[in-house]
Each structure stands twice: as C-alpha cells, then as structure tokens.
Amino acid sequence: MANLKLTISDIKGKSISKELKDNDVNPLLGLQIGSEADASVVGLTGKLKLTGGSDKSGVPMRTDVHGAARKRVLLVKGVGLQDVEYGQRKRKLMRGNIVSEEIYQLNCKFDGELPVEAPTEEKTEDKKE
C-alpha cells in the first residue's frame, strides 16, 4: 500500500507535515496537480489544493507532463530546472501531474488558517543533591 507525506501550507505561510498511510491515501490517488480535495483526510475542515510533489527518488512532479509515469522532458524553465543561461534547454527526468502510489511527498495549499498547536514540554525534575 501507499505511504504519503503531505506538506500543507495555509494562507499565512505556516506549514505542517502529516503522514498518511494505506487507506487514508485513497482519496488523493488519481487527482491532478491543481485540483482540490477535501481536507477531512488530514482532520481539517475546508479544501486542499494540490500544488506539487515528488517521488521516492526525488523526481519532481510537473503540471505540463501528463499521466503518472516518469518521462524525460526538454525544459527551458520552470519546476525542476535551475541555473540555465538564456536560450539553453535541458532534458530532465520529470514525474507526471497525476498522484499515484509512487508519489512519496505531496505539497498542498489549505484555504484557511492552520490551527495553532501548543508545543509539548517535557517534564524535567530538578535533582537536588
């Protein structure tokens, strides 16, 4: 079964990370980048908009590559291509825009504000000698 790390960012810029396992991933499988999903998958009320992701090897997803498979794409600019000169093109390995079981990490945008979680404090006992 599929395991997925979900990075969720809100409108204020705060982000949290959740890990989904097995059957919790099923509502997200088959969705395209840019589509919306229900946030109840991660215990929030609202909508999640898928913005990108990568597979277990770190190959990024790209919106203009159709399907779920890896493909070698000739790039001029955009996601997955850095430090190129003007006019230079490069062929790179990219993942398609559909969420599949091979996807390891998925980026999402939440339409509201994420709840503030109180930091957990470890109890320390002062030892007097």
Secondary structure, DSSP 8 states (H G I E B T S, - for coil): --EEEEEEE-TTS-EEEEEEEGGGGTTTTT-BTT-EEEGGGGT-SSEEEEEEEEETT--BB-TTS-SSSEEEEEESSSTT--S--TT--EEEEEE-SB--TTEEEEEEEESS-----------------
